[in-house]
């Protein structure tokens, strides 16, 4: 992505450190003066955990203080954000993503015990993970168009897997259903491993898993297409959505760094510059390249915040459509051969 849309693009869990009792924001001079914890809204094994682990290692080298990673998953990402709000000392930061920090504040606002805009400060994008559209390895169709045509002749329904209703995969499933004339239903399960298990068992027809998770599970599914403007190195034979005939479908799952809103501007911009520098190292570039992800740091914290605000406008329009998606019958086998 170019600077015009606010980004620069280049082709375990550890014990939590208690926050200072005062909860005061740190002074800019000498920051960081103590270890920093990066909290996650989702388990360590996913794209957000991967991003946080790479980022923590690079920031630790760059800034000279330990950076540890801790998952506070659950509740649509709200648990991690609440932890950030409750530990607004500047030494607890959040690595969130499109779902937790762009969609959840819109779709699940009533569940949040705090005002997102007044408590959470976007610092910078870090990376973007394209998704792989996949089905069972034994499905009788080998192309995305053939796969959808097969479903239309059999069940007339597209059943996809997700962690919960209110994630970016809902948007892509809706778009694919509209483009192919299929009814869409979701099947909720626990994480990527659960989605893959449901896919193999035939409880769902399709999954949209990020490239890092997909790369670690090659052979367990049939790739039909990939999101993004170009093919992925780990799936060279899978066409892009545009090549497959579905141009415009495919949400990029970005990962970003967030701080408490009370963080002084000088420290927010120091963190932003540090993220940019950290993602410019050969180690970081190689780490993201190996999982087909792209480094996409923001031009500034303000640009990142504006980008999220623009996304939220879209999610507000889609609330009725997303929240009306039906849950698939758990007893129904999705695959009809």
Backbone bond lengths (Angstrom), bond angles and torsions (degrees), N, CA, C in turn:
res aa  C-N    CA-C-N  psi(-1)  N-CA   C-N-CA  omega(-1)  CA-C   N-CA-C  phi
1 X - - - 1.455 - - 1.512 109.97 -
2 X 1.297 117.90 153.50 1.442 122.37 -177.24 1.510 110.65 -95.78
3 X 1.319 115.78 170.83 1.456 120.50 178.79 1.518 111.50 -62.86
4 X 1.320 118.68 -18.97 1.453 121.16 -178.49 1.507 112.25 -64.71
5 X 1.329 119.63 -25.92 1.460 120.13 177.63 1.521 111.30 -109.21
6 X 1.327 115.83 20.52 1.453 119.32 169.29 1.498 116.04 87.38
7 X 1.316 120.00 11.89 1.461 120.26 179.79 1.512 110.64 -133.05
8 X 1.344 114.63 153.97 1.455 121.54 167.43 1.514 105.61 -104.05
9 X 1.308 118.61 134.72 1.460 120.30 -179.39 1.506 111.37 -118.64
10 X 1.287 118.45 132.15 1.445 127.10 171.03 1.511 107.14 -122.50
11 X 1.789 97.38 128.56 1.453 101.23 -176.85 1.578 107.28 -55.59
12 X 25.585 150.83 77.92 0.451 119.12 40.51 1.439 117.75 -114.34
13 X 1.050 93.26 160.88 1.451 99.44 -176.15 1.518 109.85 -34.18
14 X 1.316 117.38 132.08 1.452 121.72 -179.96 1.522 108.86 -124.00
15 X 1.325 117.63 158.68 1.458 120.28 -177.99 1.520 111.51 -58.83
16 X 1.305 116.19 140.95 1.453 120.96 179.61 1.514 110.55 -74.11
17 X 1.341 116.12 140.96 1.450 120.85 176.18 1.515 108.05 -90.96
18 X 1.321 115.64 133.62 1.457 120.29 -178.91 1.522 110.33 -66.08
19 X 1.314 117.08 142.32 1.456 121.24 179.08 1.517 109.91 -78.02
20 X 1.337 117.81 152.47 1.449 119.96 174.42 1.513 110.52 -58.26
21 X 1.325 115.68 144.34 1.458 120.29 -174.24 1.518 112.09 -60.57
22 X 1.338 117.18 -30.28 1.454 119.64 -177.03 1.514 112.14 -70.44
23 X 1.339 118.64 -30.26 1.451 122.63 -177.25 1.510 113.06 67.00
24 X 1.337 117.44 13.94 1.453 120.65 -177.65 1.523 111.35 -75.78
25 X 1.311 115.29 149.21 1.456 119.57 176.08 1.526 108.99 -69.37
26 X 1.311 117.91 144.19 1.461 120.70 -178.34 1.517 111.85 -74.77
27 X 1.324 115.37 159.26 1.462 119.90 174.28 1.523 109.08 -75.37
28 X 1.328 115.78 152.06 1.458 119.26 -176.94 1.518 112.09 -67.18
29 X 1.332 116.24 -37.76 1.466 119.85 -177.52 1.528 109.92 -66.85
30 X 1.329 115.49 127.21 1.457 119.82 175.59 1.515 115.02 81.91
31 X 1.320 118.88 6.50 1.471 120.72 178.88 1.528 110.45 -78.16
32 X 1.340 117.51 137.21 1.472 127.90 -5.33 1.529 111.48 -85.67
33 X 1.316 116.07 141.62 1.464 121.75 -179.48 1.517 111.89 -102.68
34 X 1.341 117.33 2.83 1.464 122.30 -179.15 1.534 108.62 -156.63
35 X 1.340 118.21 170.51 1.475 120.30 -178.82 1.528 112.84 -58.36
36 X 1.312 115.49 150.69 1.464 123.43 -178.61 1.524 108.57 -119.50
37 X 1.318 116.62 138.03 1.463 122.43 176.73 1.527 110.04 -108.56
38 X 1.318 116.29 129.49 1.463 122.20 172.26 1.524 107.63 -99.51
39 X 1.324 117.57 116.12 1.456 120.97 179.23 1.524 109.17 -96.13
40 X 1.318 115.48 150.46 1.461 122.86 -176.62 1.520 110.24 -119.94
41 X 1.336 117.68 144.97 1.463 120.61 175.71 1.520 113.41 -84.73
42 X 1.344 116.73 -9.21 1.461 121.16 -176.53 1.530 109.64 -136.32
43 X 1.336 118.40 166.46 1.465 120.77 -177.51 1.526 112.78 -58.19
44 X 1.309 115.18 157.37 1.459 122.02 -176.20 1.525 113.56 -62.44
45 X 1.326 117.67 -26.34 1.454 120.48 -172.41 1.514 115.90 -74.32
46 X 1.328 118.92 -8.82 1.454 121.27 -176.45 1.520 113.12 -93.51
47 X 1.326 115.98 -168.75 1.458 121.26 -176.97 1.520 112.32 -66.60
48 X 1.329 117.29 -33.55 1.461 119.88 178.59 1.517 110.65 -68.37
49 X 1.323 116.86 -41.06 1.453 120.62 176.63 1.514 111.85 -64.71
50 X 1.315 116.21 -40.05 1.465 120.76 178.38 1.532 109.55 -61.37
51 X 1.330 115.68 -47.09 1.461 120.76 179.73 1.518 111.56 -60.03
52 X 1.328 115.90 -46.66 1.461 120.21 -177.70 1.524 111.80 -64.24
53 X 1.326 116.67 -38.32 1.463 120.20 -179.96 1.521 111.44 -64.92
54 X 1.336 116.64 -45.29 1.470 120.25 178.01 1.526 110.07 -64.77
55 X 1.331 116.44 -45.59 1.466 120.86 -178.24 1.522 111.24 -62.45
56 X 1.334 117.02 -43.64 1.470 120.96 -179.15 1.519 111.14 -59.70
57 X 1.311 116.98 -43.90 1.456 120.52 -179.96 1.515 112.29 -62.77
58 X 1.329 116.93 -42.28 1.456 120.37 -179.09 1.527 111.92 -71.58
59 X 1.341 117.33 -40.23 1.465 120.17 179.24 1.522 111.40 -66.87
60 X 1.321 116.10 -36.02 1.465 120.08 178.23 1.527 110.32 -60.98
61 X 1.311 116.16 -43.78 1.465 120.42 177.93 1.528 111.14 -66.62
62 X 1.303 116.88 -40.82 1.457 122.46 -174.92 1.525 112.68 -72.89
63 X 1.343 116.78 -41.98 1.463 121.26 -171.76 1.526 114.07 -103.01
64 X 1.333 117.30 -9.26 1.457 120.11 171.99 1.507 116.28 77.19
65 X 1.334 117.84 17.54 1.467 122.49 174.90 1.526 108.76 -129.20
66 X 1.335 117.99 151.01 1.467 119.71 177.13 1.530 111.59 -62.56
67 X 1.314 116.49 135.03 1.461 123.39 171.88 1.520 107.01 -118.71
68 X 1.330 117.36 117.28 1.457 121.64 -179.49 1.525 109.95 -112.56
69 X 1.316 115.52 161.82 1.467 122.07 -174.78 1.523 108.93 -121.50
70 X 1.326 115.61 133.31 1.463 120.89 -178.05 1.521 110.34 -140.85
71 X 1.306 117.34 129.41 1.466 122.06 179.62 1.524 110.80 -86.85
72 X 1.309 116.07 131.07 1.469 123.74 172.95 1.524 107.01 -125.08
73 X 1.330 115.91 56.39 1.456 119.74 -170.80 1.527 112.47 -77.18
74 X 1.321 113.11 167.50 1.461 120.87 178.34 1.517 112.78 111.33
75 X 1.329 115.10 159.91 1.463 122.85 173.94 1.529 111.90 59.86
76 X 1.336 115.75 45.36 1.468 122.46 174.56 1.538 112.99 63.91
77 X 1.315 117.33 19.57 1.457 121.60 -177.03 1.519 113.43 93.34
78 X 1.336 116.79 -4.50 1.464 120.89 -176.14 1.524 111.63 -68.60
79 X 1.330 118.03 -33.72 1.464 120.26 -178.64 1.523 111.38 -59.11
80 X 1.320 117.02 -43.75 1.458 120.83 179.67 1.525 111.16 -67.66
81 X 1.326 116.89 -41.70 1.461 119.60 179.41 1.527 111.09 -65.95
82 X 1.338 116.71 -38.11 1.459 119.87 177.30 1.524 110.42 -63.94
83 X 1.330 117.01 -38.76 1.463 121.29 177.49 1.526 110.36 -61.82
84 X 1.323 117.30 -39.88 1.458 121.11 177.14 1.522 110.58 -62.89
85 X 1.323 115.84 -44.66 1.469 120.44 179.80 1.523 110.95 -62.67
86 X 1.339 116.37 -40.13 1.462 121.04 -177.93 1.523 112.88 -75.00
87 X 1.323 117.32 -14.76 1.462 122.19 -179.01 1.523 109.62 -126.00
88 X 1.319 114.77 55.74 1.466 121.01 -173.33 1.522 111.38 -84.96
89 X 1.327 115.66 54.78 1.454 121.35 -178.18 1.521 112.76 -101.67
90 X 1.336 116.58 -1.75 1.445 120.34 -178.46 1.512 114.19 87.60
91 X 1.321 116.90 -8.07 1.467 121.29 179.33 1.528 111.73 -109.31
92 X 1.307 115.51 5.84 1.460 122.69 167.49 1.527 106.58 -120.64
93 X 1.322 116.28 120.92 1.456 122.66 178.75 1.519 108.68 -122.59
94 X 1.297 117.48 167.73 1.463 123.01 -177.16 1.518 110.34 -123.51
95 X 1.320 116.63 132.24 1.458 121.16 166.84 1.528 105.93 -103.64
96 X 1.319 115.96 106.51 1.456 121.71 -178.26 1.519 110.54 -114.04
97 X 1.329 115.24 -174.09 1.462 118.63 -179.65 1.515 111.22 -144.17
98 X 1.313 115.53 -172.93 1.458 121.97 -177.64 1.525 111.82 -54.32
99 X 1.324 116.47 -43.80 1.463 119.74 -177.60 1.518 111.28 -68.53
100 X 1.328 117.60 -52.14 1.467 120.56 -173.18 1.520 112.78 -69.97
101 X 1.322 117.78 -39.22 1.457 120.12 -169.63 1.526 115.12 -110.89
102 X 1.325 117.05 2.25 1.458 120.19 175.02 1.522 111.19 -124.27
103 X 1.351 116.27 -42.52 1.463 119.89 -177.09 1.527 113.13 -89.83
104 X 1.327 117.77 -45.16 1.461 120.39 -177.32 1.527 113.01 -57.71
105 X 1.345 120.02 -43.17 1.470 118.93 178.98 1.526 113.81 -62.39
106 X 1.319 117.07 -15.93 1.463 121.35 177.99 1.522 110.78 -98.80
107 X 1.332 116.85 -52.25 1.460 120.87 -173.53 1.522 113.29 -79.26
108 X 1.319 117.48 -25.64 1.468 120.47 -177.38 1.525 111.90 -126.64
109 X 1.306 114.48 33.90 1.462 120.49 -176.78 1.524 111.82 -58.20
110 X 1.337 116.42 -36.29 1.465 119.26 -176.01 1.517 112.95 -68.15
111 X 1.323 117.54 -16.80 1.460 121.44 178.81 1.533 113.05 -86.67
112 X 1.314 116.61 -12.66 1.457 121.10 -175.68 1.526 110.41 -85.21
113 X 1.314 115.43 131.77 1.460 120.46 179.70 1.515 112.89 -90.94
114 X 1.321 117.13 20.64 1.454 121.66 -179.29 1.520 108.42 -152.68
115 X 1.321 116.16 164.14 1.459 122.43 178.10 1.523 107.51 -88.80
116 X 1.317 117.15 112.73 1.465 121.62 -173.77 1.525 111.62 -56.10
117 X 1.325 117.52 -49.84 1.460 120.17 -175.75 1.533 112.53 -64.62
118 X 1.317 117.14 -30.04 1.452 120.20 -177.72 1.522 113.30 -88.77
119 X 1.323 117.40 -7.81 1.464 119.61 -175.10 1.528 114.51 -121.03
120 X 1.343 117.80 -22.50 1.466 120.97 -173.83 1.527 109.97 -115.90
121 X 1.334 116.20 129.58 1.456 122.00 -178.59 1.528 110.83 -113.22
122 X 1.333 118.86 114.48 1.461 120.19 174.19 1.530 110.31 -66.82
123 X 1.335 116.82 134.74 1.464 121.98 -179.77 1.523 110.88 -106.68
124 X 1.334 116.40 -54.40 1.464 119.76 179.78 1.515 110.59 -167.31
125 X 1.294 115.30 146.10 1.460 119.10 161.67 1.516 108.08 -62.78
126 X 1.331 115.29 156.25 1.456 119.84 175.14 1.529 109.93 -119.25
127 X 1.332 115.90 -54.55 1.469 119.86 -175.50 1.519 109.55 -153.79
128 X 1.320 115.45 168.80 1.466 121.67 176.12 1.517 109.13 -133.13
129 X 1.322 114.97 133.29 1.460 121.56 -178.72 1.525 109.55 -110.72
130 X 1.324 118.14 116.24 1.463 119.52 172.90 1.520 110.10 -70.45
131 X 1.301 116.17 159.22 1.463 120.82 178.26 1.518 110.72 -103.85
132 X 1.312 115.17 156.71 1.460 122.61 173.38 1.523 107.41 -108.97
133 X 1.327 116.91 125.75 1.466 121.86 175.66 1.525 106.70 -83.88
134 X 1.314 116.71 120.48 1.464 119.70 -172.17 1.519 112.41 -135.18
135 X 1.323 115.13 154.30 1.453 121.69 174.42 1.526 109.09 -135.35
136 X 1.331 116.61 -174.68 1.457 120.36 -179.21 1.524 110.46 -62.21
137 X 1.332 117.33 145.52 1.475 119.55 -179.22 1.520 113.54 -63.16
138 X 1.343 116.94 -21.88 1.466 120.75 -177.25 1.526 112.52 -101.08
139 X 1.355 118.11 9.65 1.460 119.97 -179.58 1.532 109.22 -62.41
140 X 1.335 118.39 138.83 1.474 121.15 -173.47 1.525 115.59 -70.47
141 X 1.330 118.90 -9.25 1.467 120.71 178.63 1.523 109.75 -108.16
142 X 1.337 115.76 145.85 1.462 120.74 -177.67 1.521 113.69 -109.46
143 X 1.330 117.60 -6.11 1.458 121.18 178.73 1.523 109.13 -120.25
144 X 1.333 116.05 159.72 1.458 119.64 179.38 1.528 110.80 -64.13
145 X 1.327 117.07 -42.35 1.465 119.92 178.83 1.523 110.63 -63.53
146 X 1.328 117.46 -42.67 1.459 120.93 178.56 1.508 112.06 -65.41
147 X 1.319 117.11 -38.22 1.464 123.05 177.44 1.526 110.92 -60.86
148 X 1.330 116.41 -48.15 1.461 120.49 -179.30 1.525 111.59 -67.42
149 X 1.336 117.24 -37.88 1.464 121.09 177.91 1.522 110.73 -64.05
150 X 1.328 116.81 -38.34 1.466 121.31 178.27 1.525 110.31 -63.28
151 X 1.329 116.94 -43.41 1.463 120.17 179.20 1.529 111.15 -64.47
152 X 1.325 116.04 -38.00 1.464 119.37 -178.23 1.518 111.00 -65.49
153 X 1.328 117.39 -34.74 1.459 121.02 179.04 1.527 112.30 -76.91
154 X 1.318 117.10 -24.12 1.470 120.13 -176.24 1.529 111.14 -100.04
155 X 1.305 117.30 -84.55 1.466 120.10 -174.31 1.521 113.80 -86.29
156 X 1.336 117.33 -26.12 1.457 120.04 -174.32 1.509 112.93 73.42
157 X 1.336 115.83 13.09 1.461 120.82 -173.89 1.521 110.18 -136.01
158 X 1.335 115.67 144.06 1.452 122.97 174.26 1.525 107.98 -110.54
159 X 1.320 116.70 112.53 1.466 122.13 179.40 1.523 108.20 -105.48
160 X 1.328 116.19 121.28 1.461 120.38 -178.52 1.527 110.87 -117.85
161 X 1.317 115.71 159.61 1.454 120.63 -179.58 1.519 111.72 -101.06
162 X 1.319 115.78 145.46 1.459 121.55 179.61 1.518 109.57 -155.31
163 X 1.331 115.92 162.41 1.464 120.29 174.60 1.526 110.59 -73.12
164 X 1.324 115.24 -39.23 1.466 120.68 -177.97 1.519 108.61 -166.12
165 X 1.315 116.04 163.82 1.451 121.14 177.33 1.530 108.47 -77.70
166 X 1.336 115.35 127.96 1.449 120.03 -178.68 1.513 111.92 117.59
167 X 1.320 117.04 27.46 1.465 122.45 178.25 1.522 109.08 -117.32
168 X 1.334 116.02 167.27 1.461 119.03 -175.66 1.522 113.30 -63.94
169 X 1.336 117.59 -24.12 1.468 119.14 179.14 1.530 111.28 -65.39
170 X 1.329 117.40 -25.04 1.468 120.23 176.48 1.529 110.22 -61.13
171 X 1.335 115.54 -41.90 1.460 121.17 -178.66 1.525 110.15 -62.28
172 X 1.328 115.89 -43.64 1.467 119.91 -177.97 1.525 111.88 -71.64
173 X 1.317 117.42 -36.79 1.462 120.36 177.73 1.528 110.75 -65.30
174 X 1.334 116.44 -41.90 1.461 120.42 177.62 1.528 110.50 -60.66
175 X 1.338 116.07 -46.03 1.469 120.11 -178.91 1.525 111.36 -63.63
176 X 1.322 117.15 -40.31 1.459 120.25 -179.91 1.520 110.68 -68.42
177 X 1.325 116.66 -37.97 1.457 120.09 177.00 1.517 112.05 -64.07
178 X 1.332 116.24 -41.90 1.463 119.93 179.53 1.522 111.17 -65.63
179 X 1.329 116.18 -38.81 1.460 120.29 -178.19 1.522 112.94 -69.93
180 X 1.323 116.75 -25.06 1.472 120.66 -174.89 1.523 113.46 -110.83
181 X 1.323 117.12 -2.74 1.461 120.12 179.95 1.518 113.69 73.05
182 X 1.324 117.62 29.35 1.461 122.06 -179.78 1.519 110.75 -106.77
183 X 1.325 116.60 145.00 1.454 120.90 167.93 1.528 107.72 -69.23
184 X 1.322 116.25 149.20 1.461 120.60 -177.55 1.523 109.58 -121.10
185 X 1.324 115.99 135.08 1.461 122.00 175.30 1.517 108.32 -140.06
186 X 1.335 115.72 151.12 1.463 119.10 -178.86 1.524 111.21 -111.15
187 X 1.309 114.58 154.39 1.460 121.53 175.13 1.517 106.83 -127.51
188 X 1.322 116.71 113.43 1.459 121.49 -176.44 1.518 110.72 -85.98
189 X 1.319 115.44 138.52 1.458 121.01 179.24 1.514 108.43 -147.34
190 X 1.322 117.70 -171.67 1.455 121.51 -173.22 1.517 111.38 -106.00
191 X 1.336 116.23 94.33 1.448 121.17 172.94 1.509 115.03 74.39
192 X 1.344 114.22 -179.50 1.458 121.05 -176.16 1.518 112.25 -62.92
193 X 1.327 117.20 -38.11 1.468 119.67 179.87 1.515 111.14 -63.68
194 X 1.330 116.57 -38.58 1.455 120.34 177.68 1.518 112.20 -68.55
195 X 1.332 115.70 -38.55 1.470 119.51 178.07 1.518 110.44 -64.35
196 X 1.323 117.40 -43.43 1.462 120.55 178.66 1.524 111.05 -63.58
197 X 1.336 117.02 -40.65 1.463 120.73 178.57 1.523 110.77 -62.76
198 X 1.334 116.54 -41.09 1.462 120.60 178.56 1.526 110.99 -67.06
199 X 1.319 116.24 -35.15 1.460 120.44 179.24 1.530 110.46 -64.72
200 X 1.321 115.85 -49.76 1.465 120.34 -179.18 1.527 111.05 -63.11
201 X 1.346 116.12 -36.93 1.466 120.60 -178.70 1.525 112.62 -76.97
202 X 1.353 117.51 -10.80 1.453 120.17 179.45 1.504 114.12 84.21
203 X 1.330 118.01 13.30 1.458 120.30 177.77 1.527 111.12 -77.72
204 X 1.328 116.42 -18.66 1.461 121.24 173.54 1.525 108.11 -132.27
205 X 1.322 115.31 157.24 1.461 120.99 178.71 1.516 112.15 -87.39
206 X 1.335 115.49 -37.36 1.453 119.90 -169.57 1.520 110.38 -144.73
207 X 1.328 115.32 152.03 1.458 121.72 173.88 1.517 108.28 -134.37
208 X 1.321 115.30 148.44 1.461 122.26 174.77 1.522 106.44 -117.11
209 X 1.318 117.37 92.87 1.459 120.65 -177.52 1.520 110.71 -107.94
210 X 1.328 115.38 143.19 1.454 118.95 -179.04 1.516 110.84 -61.89
211 X 1.323 115.29 156.31 1.465 121.02 -172.60 1.519 113.01 -61.41
212 X 1.344 117.76 -32.39 1.467 119.98 179.44 1.518 110.85 -65.25
213 X 1.336 116.60 -46.91 1.470 120.54 178.49 1.522 110.51 -66.53
214 X 1.328 116.46 -41.95 1.471 120.40 179.14 1.528 110.96 -61.50
215 X 1.334 116.78 -41.34 1.462 120.88 -178.60 1.517 111.85 -63.73
216 X 1.325 116.54 -30.42 1.463 121.12 -179.81 1.527 112.66 -82.52
217 X 1.336 116.76 -4.33 1.471 120.35 -176.27 1.529 112.10 -130.56
218 X 1.308 116.50 29.42 1.460 120.47 178.32 1.526 110.18 -58.03
219 X 1.331 115.60 135.85 1.459 120.78 -179.48 1.515 114.02 100.11
220 X 1.331 116.16 -15.69 1.463 120.03 -179.38 1.528 112.21 -93.02
221 X 1.324 116.62 -2.60 1.455 120.04 -177.00 1.525 108.65 -154.95
222 X 1.336 115.50 170.20 1.469 121.70 175.31 1.530 108.09 -107.87
223 X 1.347 118.13 115.03 1.467 119.26 177.45 1.521 110.79 -74.69
224 X 1.321 116.26 131.29 1.462 121.84 -179.30 1.519 112.57 -105.01
225 X 1.335 116.99 -32.35 1.463 121.67 -179.73 1.521 108.15 -168.81
226 X 1.325 115.63 167.37 1.459 120.50 177.56 1.516 109.20 -130.27
227 X 1.333 116.02 149.17 1.455 121.25 175.40 1.525 109.24 -79.74
228 X 1.313 114.88 159.81 1.452 119.56 177.13 1.510 112.67 104.83
229 X 1.337 116.26 172.04 1.462 121.26 -173.83 1.522 114.94 -79.88
230 X 1.327 117.74 -13.63 1.469 119.18 -177.26 1.526 110.13 -143.10
231 X 1.327 116.03 162.96 1.456 121.22 178.09 1.526 109.95 -66.72
232 X 1.326 115.26 159.79 1.459 120.95 -177.47 1.522 110.40 -101.50
233 X 1.317 115.42 141.93 1.464 120.47 -177.09 1.513 112.37 -59.98
234 X 1.339 117.08 -35.68 1.462 120.20 -178.71 1.525 113.16 -80.39
235 X 1.341 116.75 -10.46 1.468 121.66 178.60 1.533 108.57 -137.62
236 X 1.313 117.41 62.65 1.472 120.88 -171.56 1.521 114.59 -64.38
237 X 1.325 117.30 -23.37 1.464 120.44 -177.79 1.529 112.93 -92.40
238 X 1.320 116.97 -4.29 1.467 120.32 178.49 1.522 109.02 -88.89
239 X 1.330 118.65 122.09 1.466 120.78 -177.87 1.528 111.58 -71.74
240 X 1.317 116.27 159.97 1.456 119.87 169.99 1.527 108.71 -70.05
241 X 1.316 116.92 166.42 1.463 119.45 178.49 1.525 110.88 -61.69
242 X 1.322 117.03 -36.06 1.463 119.74 177.58 1.525 110.92 -65.10
243 X 1.322 116.98 -43.75 1.458 120.81 178.52 1.521 111.30 -64.10
244 X 1.343 116.09 -31.41 1.461 120.68 -179.48 1.520 112.52 -80.59
245 X 1.338 117.37 -4.24 1.455 120.97 178.00 1.511 114.79 97.29
246 X 1.349 117.21 14.69 1.459 120.72 -177.84 1.524 110.52 -129.27
247 X 1.311 114.72 53.84 1.463 120.67 -178.18 1.522 110.94 -60.27
248 X 1.330 116.00 138.97 1.462 120.90 178.04 1.507 114.07 94.98
249 X 1.324 118.19 -11.91 1.466 121.46 178.26 1.523 108.59 -97.82
250 X 1.320 116.20 131.86 1.456 119.88 178.40 1.511 111.87 134.00
251 X 1.328 116.84 105.94 1.459 122.21 -178.54 1.520 110.35 -91.57
252 X 1.324 116.81 129.03 1.459 121.01 177.20 1.519 110.46 -78.49
253 X 1.318 117.41 122.46 1.467 121.77 -177.60 1.528 109.66 -88.54
254 X 1.333 116.12 94.46 1.458 120.13 -179.54 1.526 111.57 -81.50
255 X 1.311 114.98 155.16 1.457 123.48 173.63 1.523 107.33 -120.86
256 X 1.329 117.52 140.86 1.454 119.40 -177.07 1.516 112.95 -146.87
257 X 1.333 115.52 165.85 1.461 122.07 178.87 1.520 109.60 -101.70
258 X 1.340 115.44 137.58 1.467 122.54 -178.88 1.521 109.60 -131.92
259 X 1.325 115.11 150.84 1.462 122.18 179.61 1.527 108.70 -130.25
260 X 1.326 117.90 167.42 1.463 119.37 172.16 1.525 110.55 -62.30
261 X 1.320 117.29 145.50 1.461 121.46 -176.96 1.523 111.83 -60.03
262 X 1.348 118.52 -30.07 1.460 120.74 -177.30 1.535 112.59 -76.51
263 X 1.319 117.66 -1.08 1.463 120.71 178.75 1.527 109.73 -58.94
264 X 1.339 118.15 128.82 1.466 119.74 178.96 1.522 111.50 -57.97
265 X 1.317 115.67 146.41 1.467 120.80 -178.02 1.525 111.65 -56.85
266 X 1.323 116.97 -37.93 1.465 119.92 -178.98 1.523 111.26 -61.84
267 X 1.338 117.14 -38.76 1.459 120.66 179.36 1.518 110.67 -74.90
268 X 1.327 117.98 -38.44 1.465 120.44 177.05 1.516 110.42 -58.80
269 X 1.318 117.08 -42.76 1.462 120.13 -179.79 1.528 111.57 -74.17
270 X 1.335 117.01 -31.31 1.465 119.37 172.79 1.520 110.36 -62.77
271 X 1.335 116.58 -44.05 1.464 120.50 178.22 1.526 110.82 -63.00
272 X 1.321 116.13 -41.23 1.464 119.13 178.53 1.522 110.94 -60.81
273 X 1.332 116.76 -48.56 1.467 119.98 179.54 1.532 110.95 -61.64
274 X 1.321 115.32 -34.82 1.466 119.79 179.85 1.522 111.39 -68.59
275 X 1.332 117.09 -39.22 1.467 120.56 176.70 1.521 110.02 -62.38
276 X 1.324 116.64 -45.63 1.464 120.50 179.65 1.524 110.33 -59.92
277 X 1.334 116.58 -45.00 1.463 120.24 179.71 1.523 111.23 -66.15
278 X 1.339 116.33 -41.15 1.467 120.86 -179.09 1.517 111.63 -62.88
279 X 1.323 116.85 -38.99 1.456 120.78 -178.90 1.521 113.25 -82.24
280 X 1.317 116.59 -1.93 1.461 120.99 177.27 1.519 112.82 -93.02
281 X 1.333 117.76 -4.49 1.458 120.65 -178.48 1.528 110.79 -75.91
282 X 1.307 115.51 155.67 1.467 120.18 177.83 1.526 111.00 -61.95
283 X 1.332 117.12 -36.69 1.472 120.54 -179.65 1.524 111.26 -62.96
284 X 1.340 116.27 -45.49 1.462 119.91 -179.43 1.523 110.95 -66.02
285 X 1.323 116.68 -43.79 1.463 120.08 179.45 1.525 110.88 -59.19
286 X 1.330 116.18 -43.67 1.465 119.92 -179.45 1.519 111.59 -67.24
287 X 1.334 116.71 -38.29 1.462 120.57 -178.63 1.524 111.57 -63.13
288 X 1.314 117.32 -43.26 1.466 119.69 -179.39 1.524 111.87 -77.86
289 X 1.309 116.45 -33.88 1.457 119.06 176.90 1.520 111.28 -62.44
290 X 1.322 117.39 -34.95 1.466 121.34 -176.48 1.523 112.78 -65.84
291 X 1.344 116.72 -22.13 1.465 120.04 179.77 1.529 111.35 -113.93
292 X 1.321 116.77 20.46 1.466 122.61 176.11 1.521 113.74 63.42
293 X 1.338 116.49 24.41 1.469 120.16 177.18 1.522 109.76 -98.45
294 X 1.331 115.55 159.08 1.457 121.43 -178.88 1.524 110.29 -115.21
295 X 1.320 116.88 135.69 1.460 121.54 173.08 1.523 107.99 -77.64
296 X 1.346 116.36 125.83 1.473 120.90 -176.09 1.530 109.37 -139.04
297 X 1.314 117.54 67.37 1.461 119.92 -179.32 1.521 110.98 -70.46
298 X 1.321 115.57 151.41 1.462 121.57 -177.70 1.519 111.39 -80.71
299 X 1.314 115.90 156.24 1.453 121.91 176.54 1.530 110.53 -68.07
300 X 1.343 116.16 -34.60 1.469 121.57 -179.48 1.518 108.53 -163.58
301 X 1.339 118.28 163.32 1.466 119.66 173.50 1.525 112.19 -58.14
302 X 1.332 116.24 -38.14 1.460 119.95 -179.21 1.520 111.65 -64.88
303 X 1.331 116.95 -38.53 1.467 120.67 178.57 1.522 110.76 -66.52
304 X 1.322 116.82 -39.45 1.463 120.97 178.19 1.527 110.26 -63.68
305 X 1.336 116.68 -43.75 1.467 120.85 178.93 1.520 111.17 -61.95
306 X 1.321 117.15 -41.89 1.469 121.01 179.85 1.525 110.95 -64.94
307 X 1.319 116.38 -37.83 1.457 120.55 178.99 1.531 110.81 -63.51
308 X 1.324 116.80 -42.79 1.466 120.83 179.13 1.529 110.23 -65.11
309 X 1.321 116.77 -42.15 1.469 120.27 178.59 1.526 110.68 -58.60
310 X 1.328 117.34 -41.19 1.466 121.05 179.08 1.524 111.01 -64.83
311 X 1.330 117.03 -39.27 1.468 120.08 177.05 1.518 110.81 -63.47
312 X 1.321 116.88 -40.13 1.461 120.82 -176.92 1.524 112.47 -61.43
313 X 1.322 116.32 -30.38 1.464 120.02 176.73 1.527 109.82 -60.78
314 X 1.330 116.20 -42.95 1.466 121.14 178.85 1.514 110.57 -64.34
315 X 1.339 117.62 -44.62 1.469 119.90 -177.92 1.535 110.96 -64.21
316 X 1.337 116.90 -36.86 1.465 118.75 178.77 1.525 110.86 -61.47
317 X 1.321 116.45 -39.18 1.471 119.72 178.43 1.521 111.11 -65.93
318 X 1.323 117.06 -30.78 1.460 120.73 -173.83 1.526 113.83 -93.73
319 X 1.342 117.91 -2.05 1.472 120.15 -177.21 1.531 111.91 -50.94
320 X 1.335 120.02 -52.35 1.470 118.83 -177.62 1.524 112.88 -59.19
321 X 1.319 116.78 -40.62 1.464 121.32 -177.43 1.535 111.19 -68.93
322 X 1.314 116.80 -43.02 1.470 120.38 -179.10 1.518 110.77 -67.99
323 X 1.327 116.46 -48.61 1.465 119.50 -174.38 1.527 112.53 -72.99
324 X 1.338 116.83 -13.18 1.468 120.18 177.61 1.520 112.60 -89.27
325 X 1.338 117.98 -4.07 1.460 119.58 179.85 1.531 110.49 -60.26
326 X 1.329 117.30 132.16 1.468 119.58 -179.28 1.525 111.39 -81.08
327 X 1.312 115.42 149.98 1.463 121.03 173.55 1.526 108.53 -81.37
328 X 1.327 116.18 134.75 1.460 120.11 178.43 1.516 110.68 -69.09
329 X 1.321 115.83 146.90 1.459 121.41 176.73 1.521 108.49 -62.92
330 X 1.320 117.31 120.04 1.475 120.76 -177.66 1.504 111.62 -61.93
331 X 1.338 118.61 -23.46 1.459 121.68 -177.57 1.526 111.69 -84.22
332 X 1.346 115.29 -13.26 1.460 119.39 -175.13 1.521 110.89 -84.66
333 X 1.294 117.98 130.45 1.456 121.30 173.18 1.520 107.86 -82.10
334 X 1.310 116.10 121.76 1.466 119.67 -172.95 1.515 112.94 -69.21
335 X 1.318 117.77 -32.37 1.459 120.67 -174.57 1.524 110.57 -82.74
336 X 1.319 115.07 127.34 1.466 120.73 177.07 1.521 107.82 -122.27
337 X 1.305 117.07 102.39 1.458 120.87 -177.36 1.517 110.88 -98.46
